[in-house]
Amino acid sequence: MSRIYGMAKMAYQAIRPFRERQMACRVCNYYKDSTDREVLEVLEYIKKNKTMKSFNYPFAEKYRHYRCPLRKDRKSGLFLTKYHGHQMYFSRDFFTSSACVNYMRSILTEQDPESPHRYLTDSFDVDEGSVVVDAGAAEGNFSLDILEKASKLILVECNRNWLEALVKTFAKEIAVGKVEIVPKLLGDHDDHSHVSIDFLYQKYGKIDFIKLDIEGGEENALRGGVKWMRECPAAKLAVCAYHKPDAFHYIWQMLENQNLFHLSYTKGYMYFPAVINDQPPYLRRGLIRAVRRQQVNRSYE
């Protein structure tokens, strides 16, 4: 397995610079007539560096040589590291130290204060005592960041390998009932493999904050949470809006049609590389933030 992984990694590393240069040219040509200042800022960075990354800003450079402390858990065989003072386990998909380090670099980059993918800010945050749904929990970094603030965390994750890691990361909190893991995909219906926001709302009686980062399933998840959105006066949402070309438009429209929320989006643009064929718009907004209007007594950025 390690030999196959090594060969695949070598092949990818060989073609990646070419693909990044190719996308840089395509993006610059696509936006050559743009007057959007934020787009022009990205284009300037791309032209200067002659490559195309997910985050084409100077802030990303400080993480490119980051090294995190790693060790391997003897019992489970999983790698783990320290993340903001907490132990955080990697899934079995990360079976080399270099893969873990690269993944940590991506986490830190996307949650940098200047990142278009940043979930929270000083003015858009999880309130003390909140019940939080972390949909697309993956390694659990978002939940670890708010662990002390939240009264309860509901982690929704359908990837089996991440589930194993999450159980290890949150073992103490699971034991006392502060964290519950739902091994399903958040969607617009309820069955053996899907769960809806409204079902969770009915089960727990209270949900204050929902983070949605579910690889393009955000629209379906919102369709399954209409009752919660209408009934919860404290509702807040951080919704990823870049996984599909038209995701930002549809998610914004869906939330705006509820006529309940103050909406905003993160500053800047990110590039989300497709597995097979990239489709425009190549530069996309990272997140949409929604706050019930009753709560808006200050500026949310």
Salt bridges, closest charged atoms under 4 A:
GLU20 OE2 - ARG16 NE 3.64
GLU20 OE1 - LYS53 NZ 3.15
GLU38 OE1 - ARG285 NH2 2.81
ASP73 OD2 - LYS168 NZ 3.43
GLU110 OE1 - HIS117 NE2 3.76
ASP112 OD1 - LYS62 NZ 2.96
ASP125 OD2 - LYS149 NZ 2.34
ASP127 OD2 - LYS236 NZ 3.43
ASP134 OD1 - LYS211 NZ 2.63
ASP145 OD1 - HIS84 ND1 2.75
GLU148 OE2 - HIS86 NE2 3.58
GLU164 OE2 - ARG92 NH2 2.74
GLU180 OE2 - LYS152 NZ 2.98
ASP188 OD1 - HIS189 ND1 2.88
ASP191 OD2 - HIS189 NE2 3.11
ASP191 OD1 - HIS194 ND1 3.06
ASP208 OD2 - LYS206 NZ 3.47
ASP213 OD2 - HIS117 NE2 3.65
ASP213 OD1 - HIS243 NE2 3.49
GLU215 OE1 - HIS243 NE2 3.73
GLU218 OE2 - HIS243 ND1 3.01
GLU231 OE2 - LYS227 NZ 2.67
ASP278 OD2 - ARG19 NH2 2.86
